[in-house]
Amino acid sequence: MTVKIHLPTESDNVRIEMLPLIDVVFCILTFFILAAVSLTRQQAITLNLPQASTSQAQSQKMLVVSIDPAGQLFVDKDPVDRSELYQRLATYLKTNPQGMVILRASQVVSYNEVIQVLDLLRSLGGNRVALATQPVEQPVLSTETRPTPLPSPPANDQPIPANP
């Protein structure tokens, strides 16, 4: 007579735990979101422009040359060196003889660096240049109507006026 004994094996108790898997997936998702956000922030050039009360927005096709606080040159958000800047300006002025060049320089950039870019532009025959500024922030005037203060109560010895 044979007796069958059923012993539990490891394969009977194998389960895939979902909670640790979900944690790992969320960590990976968070990593990719943060990586995408940091890459988009690197595309903008942060400059602290000087302010002018008479500045106006321009609406025509222009070439934007920027100088960041470290002195790095950019042409339309592309980093360039001085020789590359010369080539880009020459090409732009050939195709757009009346084109305007906007020079965006940070407040902390030395005057000498701005003059070097202006001299380079002048040597190429560029005479239409604008210096980018930020408008001066004006205090916002409130258009709200303020409640009229109530008249002070009459003194004890004065009669109360009748309402009209």
TITIZA-775853 format. One record per residue: residue in three letters; x, y, z of N, C-alpha, C in turn. Coordinates in nm, 2 decimals. Example, Ala and Ser with C-alpha at 12.3 -4.5 7.8 and 13.67 -1.06 7.14 Angstrom:
R   r    n.X    n.Y    n.Z   ca.X   ca.Y   ca.Z    c.X    c.Y    c.Z
R ala   1.32  -0.57   0.78   1.23  -0.45   0.78   1.32  -0.33   0.78
R ser   1.28  -0.22   0.71   1.37  -0.11   0.71   1.29   0.00   0.79
END
This chain:
R   r    n.X    n.Y    n.Z   ca.X   ca.Y   ca.Z    c.X    c.Y    c.Z
R met   0.08  -0.12   0.00   0.00   0.00   0.00   0.09   0.12   0.00
R thr   0.06   0.21  -0.09   0.14   0.33  -0.10   0.06   0.45  -0.05
R val   0.13   0.53   0.02   0.06   0.65   0.08   0.12   0.77   0.00
R lys   0.03   0.85  -0.05   0.07   0.97  -0.12   0.07   1.09  -0.02
R ile   0.18   1.15  -0.01   0.19   1.27   0.08   0.21   1.39  -0.01
R his   0.13   1.49   0.00   0.14   1.61  -0.08   0.21   1.71   0.01
R leu   0.34   1.74  -0.03   0.41   1.84   0.04   0.41   1.97  -0.04
R pro   0.39   2.08   0.03   0.38   2.21  -0.05   0.52   2.24  -0.11
R thr   0.53   2.27  -0.23   0.65   2.31  -0.29   0.66   2.46  -0.31
R glu   0.78   2.50  -0.34   0.80   2.65  -0.36   0.72   2.70  -0.47
R ser   0.69   2.63  -0.57   0.62   2.68  -0.69   0.47   2.70  -0.66
R asp   0.42   2.64  -0.55   0.28   2.67  -0.51   0.27   2.81  -0.45
R asn   0.37   2.86  -0.39   0.36   2.98  -0.31   0.42   3.10  -0.39
R val   0.45   3.09  -0.51   0.52   3.19  -0.59   0.41   3.30  -0.63
R arg   0.44   3.42  -0.59   0.35   3.53  -0.62   0.43   3.65  -0.66
R ile   0.38   3.73  -0.75   0.44   3.85  -0.78   0.38   3.96  -0.70
R glu   0.46   4.02  -0.62   0.42   4.13  -0.53   0.40   4.26  -0.61
R met   0.29   4.32  -0.61   0.26   4.44  -0.69   0.31   4.57  -0.63
R leu   0.30   4.58  -0.50   0.34   4.70  -0.43   0.49   4.74  -0.46
R pro   0.58   4.66  -0.45   0.72   4.70  -0.48   0.73   4.73  -0.63
R leu   0.66   4.66  -0.71   0.67   4.68  -0.86   0.61   4.82  -0.89
R ile   0.50   4.86  -0.82   0.44   4.99  -0.84   0.54   5.10  -0.79
R asp   0.61   5.08  -0.68   0.71   5.17  -0.63   0.82   5.20  -0.73
R val   0.87   5.09  -0.79   0.98   5.10  -0.88   0.93   5.18  -1.01
R val   0.81   5.15  -1.06   0.76   5.22  -1.17   0.74   5.37  -1.15
R phe   0.69   5.40  -1.03   0.68   5.54  -1.00   0.81   5.61  -0.98
R cys   0.91   5.55  -0.93   1.05   5.61  -0.92   1.10   5.63  -1.06
R ile   1.08   5.54  -1.15   1.13   5.55  -1.29   1.06   5.67  -1.36
R leu   0.93   5.67  -1.34   0.84   5.78  -1.40   0.89   5.92  -1.35
R thr   0.91   5.93  -1.22   0.96   6.05  -1.16   1.09   6.09  -1.22
R phe   1.18   6.00  -1.23   1.31   6.03  -1.29   1.30   6.09  -1.43
R phe   1.21   6.03  -1.52   1.20   6.08  -1.65   1.13   6.21  -1.66
R ile   1.03   6.24  -1.57   0.97   6.37  -1.57   1.07   6.47  -1.53
R leu   1.15   6.45  -1.42   1.25   6.55  -1.38   1.35   6.57  -1.48
R ala   1.39   6.47  -1.55   1.49   6.48  -1.66   1.44   6.57  -1.77
R ala   1.31   6.55  -1.81   1.25   6.62  -1.92   1.24   6.77  -1.88
R val   1.20   6.80  -1.75   1.19   6.94  -1.71   1.32   7.00  -1.71
R ser   1.42   6.94  -1.66   1.56   7.00  -1.66   1.61   7.03  -1.80
R leu   1.58   6.94  -1.89   1.63   6.97  -2.03   1.56   7.09  -2.09
R thr   1.43   7.11  -2.06   1.36   7.22  -2.12   1.41   7.35  -2.06
R arg   1.45   7.35  -1.93   1.50   7.47  -1.87   1.63   7.52  -1.92
R gln   1.71   7.43  -1.98   1.84   7.46  -2.03   1.83   7.53  -2.16
R gln   1.72   7.53  -2.23   1.71   7.59  -2.36   1.69   7.74  -2.35
R ala   1.65   7.79  -2.24   1.63   7.94  -2.22   1.76   8.00  -2.17
R ile   1.78   8.12  -2.21   1.90   8.20  -2.16   1.84   8.30  -2.06
R thr   1.88   8.29  -1.94   1.83   8.38  -1.83   1.92   8.50  -1.83
R leu   1.86   8.61  -1.85   1.93   8.74  -1.85   1.86   8.83  -1.76
R asn   1.93   8.92  -1.69   1.87   9.02  -1.62   1.89   9.15  -1.69
R leu   1.79   9.19  -1.78   1.80   9.31  -1.87   1.79   9.44  -1.79
R pro   1.85   9.54  -1.84   1.83   9.67  -1.78   1.69   9.72  -1.81
R gln   1.64   9.82  -1.73   1.50   9.86  -1.75   1.50  10.00  -1.81
R ala   1.40  10.03  -1.89   1.38  10.16  -1.96   1.23  10.19  -1.96
R ser   1.20  10.31  -1.93   1.06  10.35  -1.93   1.00  10.37  -2.07
R thr   1.09  10.39  -2.17   1.04  10.42  -2.30   1.05  10.30  -2.39
R ser   1.07  10.18  -2.34   1.09  10.06  -2.43   0.96  10.02  -2.49
R gln   0.97   9.97  -2.61   0.85   9.92  -2.68   0.88   9.79  -2.75
R ala   0.78   9.70  -2.76   0.80   9.57  -2.82   0.82   9.59  -2.97
R gln   0.91   9.51  -3.03   0.93   9.51  -3.18   0.86   9.39  -3.24
R ser   0.81   9.40  -3.36   0.73   9.29  -3.41   0.78   9.24  -3.55
R gln   0.89   9.29  -3.60   0.94   9.24  -3.73   1.05   9.13  -3.71
R lys   1.09   9.07  -3.82   1.19   8.96  -3.81   1.33   9.02  -3.78
R met   1.38   8.97  -3.66   1.51   9.03  -3.62   1.60   8.91  -3.58
R leu   1.73   8.94  -3.57   1.83   8.85  -3.52   1.86   8.89  -3.38
R val   1.85   8.80  -3.29   1.88   8.83  -3.15   2.01   8.78  -3.11
R val   2.10   8.87  -3.06   2.23   8.84  -3.01   2.23   8.86  -2.86
R ser   2.26   8.76  -2.78   2.25   8.77  -2.63   2.39   8.75  -2.57
R ile   2.42   8.82  -2.46   2.54   8.80  -2.38   2.49   8.77  -2.24
R asp   2.53   8.65  -2.19   2.48   8.62  -2.06   2.58   8.67  -1.96
R pro   2.55   8.66  -1.83   2.64   8.72  -1.72   2.78   8.66  -1.73
R ala   2.81   8.54  -1.78   2.94   8.49  -1.79   3.02   8.54  -1.91
R gly   2.95   8.62  -2.00   3.01   8.67  -2.12   3.00   8.58  -2.24
R gln   2.92   8.47  -2.23   2.90   8.37  -2.34   2.80   8.44  -2.44
R leu   2.83   8.43  -2.57   2.75   8.49  -2.68   2.65   8.38  -2.73
R phe   2.53   8.43  -2.76   2.43   8.35  -2.82   2.37   8.42  -2.94
R val   2.33   8.34  -3.04   2.26   8.40  -3.15   2.13   8.31  -3.16
R asp   2.02   8.38  -3.13   1.89   8.31  -3.13   1.90   8.18  -3.04
R lys   1.95   8.20  -2.92   1.96   8.09  -2.82   2.06   7.98  -2.85
R asp   2.14   8.00  -2.96   2.24   7.90  -2.99   2.38   7.96  -2.94
R pro   2.45   7.89  -2.86   2.58   7.94  -2.81   2.68   7.95  -2.93
R val   2.75   8.06  -2.94   2.85   8.08  -3.05   2.98   8.15  -2.99
R asp   3.09   8.14  -3.07   3.21   8.21  -3.03   3.21   8.34  -3.12
R arg   3.32   8.42  -3.11   3.32   8.54  -3.18   3.33   8.52  -3.33
R ser   3.41   8.42  -3.38   3.42   8.40  -3.52   3.29   8.35  -3.58
R glu   3.22   8.26  -3.50   3.09   8.21  -3.55   2.99   8.33  -3.55
R leu   3.00   8.42  -3.45   2.91   8.53  -3.45   2.93   8.62  -3.57
R tyr   3.05   8.64  -3.61   3.09   8.72  -3.73   3.02   8.66  -3.85
R gln   3.03   8.52  -3.87   2.97   8.46  -3.98   2.82   8.47  -3.98
R arg   2.76   8.45  -3.86   2.61   8.45  -3.86   2.56   8.59  -3.88
R leu   2.63   8.69  -3.83   2.59   8.83  -3.86   2.61   8.87  -4.01
R ala   2.72   8.82  -4.07   2.74   8.85  -4.21   2.63   8.79  -4.30
R thr   2.60   8.66  -4.27   2.49   8.59  -4.34   2.36   8.66  -4.33
R tyr   2.33   8.70  -4.20   2.20   8.77  -4.18   2.19   8.90  -4.25
R leu   2.30   8.98  -4.25   2.30   9.11  -4.31   2.30   9.10  -4.46
R lys   2.35   8.99  -4.52   2.34   8.97  -4.67   2.20   8.94  -4.71
R thr   2.13   8.86  -4.63   2.00   8.82  -4.67   1.89   8.92  -4.63
R asn   1.92   9.00  -4.53   1.83   9.11  -4.48   1.91   9.24  -4.46
R pro   1.93   9.31  -4.57   2.01   9.43  -4.56   1.95   9.54  -4.46
R gln   1.82   9.54  -4.45   1.75   9.63  -4.36   1.71   9.56  -4.23
R gly   1.76   9.44  -4.21   1.72   9.36  -4.09   1.78   9.43  -3.96
R met   1.71   9.41  -3.85   1.75   9.47  -3.73   1.81   9.36  -3.64
R val   1.91   9.40  -3.57   1.98   9.31  -3.48   1.95   9.36  -3.34
R ile   1.90   9.27  -3.25   1.86   9.30  -3.11   1.98   9.25  -3.03
R leu   2.04   9.34  -2.95   2.14   9.30  -2.86   2.09   9.29  -2.72
R arg   2.08   9.17  -2.66   2.04   9.15  -2.53   2.16   9.12  -2.44
R ala   2.19   9.21  -2.35   2.31   9.19  -2.26   2.26   9.20  -2.12
R ser   2.31   9.11  -2.04   2.28   9.12  -1.90   2.33   9.24  -1.83
R gln   2.27   9.28  -1.72   2.31   9.40  -1.65   2.45   9.39  -1.60
R val   2.50   9.27  -1.57   2.63   9.25  -1.51   2.74   9.24  -1.62
R val   2.71   9.24  -1.75   2.81   9.22  -1.85   2.88   9.36  -1.86
R ser   3.01   9.35  -1.88   3.09   9.47  -1.89   3.06   9.55  -2.02
R tyr   3.08   9.67  -2.01   3.05   9.77  -2.12   3.14   9.73  -2.24
R asn   3.26   9.68  -2.21   3.36   9.65  -2.31   3.31   9.53  -2.40
R glu   3.24   9.43  -2.34   3.19   9.32  -2.42   3.08   9.37  -2.51
R val   2.99   9.46  -2.46   2.88   9.51  -2.55   2.94   9.59  -2.66
R ile   3.04   9.67  -2.64   3.11   9.75  -2.74   3.17   9.66  -2.85
R gln   3.23   9.55  -2.80   3.30   9.46  -2.90   3.20   9.40  -3.00
R val   3.08   9.37  -2.95   2.97   9.31  -3.03   2.92   9.42  -3.13
R leu   2.91   9.55  -3.07   2.86   9.66  -3.16   2.97   9.69  -3.27
R asp   3.09   9.69  -3.23   3.20   9.71  -3.33   3.20   9.60  -3.44
R leu   3.18   9.48  -3.40   3.17   9.37  -3.50   3.06   9.39  -3.59
R leu   2.94   9.43  -3.54   2.83   9.46  -3.62   2.85   9.58  -3.72
R arg   2.92   9.68  -3.67   2.94   9.80  -3.75   3.04   9.76  -3.86
R ser   3.14   9.68  -3.83   3.24   9.64  -3.93   3.17   9.56  -4.05
R leu   3.06   9.50  -4.02   2.99   9.43  -4.13   2.89   9.52  -4.20
R gly   2.88   9.65  -4.16   2.78   9.74  -4.22   2.65   9.74  -4.16
R gly   2.63   9.68  -4.05   2.50   9.67  -3.98   2.48   9.80  -3.90
R asn   2.38   9.88  -3.94   2.35  10.00  -3.87   2.22  10.00  -3.80
R arg   2.15   9.89  -3.81   2.02   9.88  -3.74   2.03   9.79  -3.62
R val   2.06   9.84  -3.51   2.07   9.76  -3.39   1.99   9.82  -3.28
R ala   1.93   9.74  -3.20   1.85   9.79  -3.08   1.90   9.71  -2.96
R leu   1.91   9.79  -2.85   1.95   9.73  -2.72   1.82   9.69  -2.65
R ala   1.81   9.56  -2.61   1.69   9.51  -2.54   1.69   9.56  -2.40
R thr   1.58   9.60  -2.35   1.56   9.64  -2.21   1.43   9.58  -2.16
R gln   1.40   9.59  -2.04   1.28   9.55  -1.98   1.20   9.68  -1.94
R pro   1.07   9.69  -1.96   1.00   9.80  -1.92   1.00   9.82  -1.76
R val   1.01   9.94  -1.72   1.01   9.97  -1.57   0.87   9.93  -1.52
R glu   0.87   9.86  -1.41   0.74   9.82  -1.36   0.67   9.93  -1.29
R gln   0.56   9.97  -1.34   0.48  10.08  -1.29   0.39  10.03  -1.17
R pro   0.37  10.11  -1.07   0.28  10.06  -0.97   0.14  10.05  -1.02
R val   0.07   9.94  -0.99  -0.07   9.92  -1.04  -0.16  10.00  -0.96
R leu  -0.24  10.09  -1.03  -0.34  10.17  -0.96  -0.46  10.09  -0.95
R ser  -0.52  10.09  -0.83  -0.64  10.02  -0.80  -0.76  10.09  -0.85
R thr  -0.85  10.02  -0.92  -0.97  10.07  -0.97  -1.09  10.03  -0.88
R glu  -1.06   9.97  -0.77  -1.16   9.93  -0.68  -1.22  10.05  -0.61
R thr  -1.35  10.04  -0.58  -1.41  10.15  -0.51  -1.40  10.11  -0.36
R arg  -1.35  10.20  -0.28  -1.34  10.18  -0.14  -1.47  10.21  -0.07
R pro  -1.50  10.14   0.03  -1.63  10.18   0.10  -1.61  10.31   0.17
R thr  -1.72  10.39   0.16  -1.72  10.52   0.23  -1.73  10.50   0.38
R pro  -1.64  10.56   0.45  -1.65  10.55   0.60  -1.78  10.60   0.66
R leu  -1.83  10.54   0.76  -1.95  10.58   0.82  -1.92  10.71   0.90
R pro  -2.02  10.80   0.91  -2.00  10.92   1.00  -1.98  10.87   1.14
R ser  -1.91  10.95   1.22  -1.89  10.92   1.36  -2.02  10.94   1.43
R pro  -2.04  10.86   1.54  -2.17  10.88   1.61  -2.17  11.01   1.68
R pro  -2.29  11.07   1.69  -2.30  11.20   1.76  -2.27  11.19   1.91
R ala  -2.22  11.30   1.95  -2.19  11.31   2.10  -2.32  11.30   2.18
R asn  -2.31  11.27   2.30  -2.43  11.25   2.39  -2.51  11.37   2.40
R asp  -2.46  11.49   2.38  -2.54  11.61   2.40  -2.60  11.66   2.27
R gln  -2.57  11.60   2.15  -2.62  11.65   2.02  -2.73  11.56   1.98
R pro  -2.84  11.61   1.92  -2.95  11.53   1.87  -2.91  11.44   1.75
R ile  -2.97  11.33   1.74  -2.94  11.24   1.62  -3.01  11.29   1.50
R pro  -2.94  11.31   1.39  -3.00  11.37   1.27  -3.10  11.27   1.21
R ala  -3.21  11.32   1.15  -3.31  11.23   1.08  -3.25  11.19   0.95
R asn  -3.28  11.07   0.91  -3.24  11.02   0.78  -3.32  11.08   0.67
R pro  -3.26  11.13   0.57  -3.33  11.20   0.46  -3.41  11.10   0.37
END
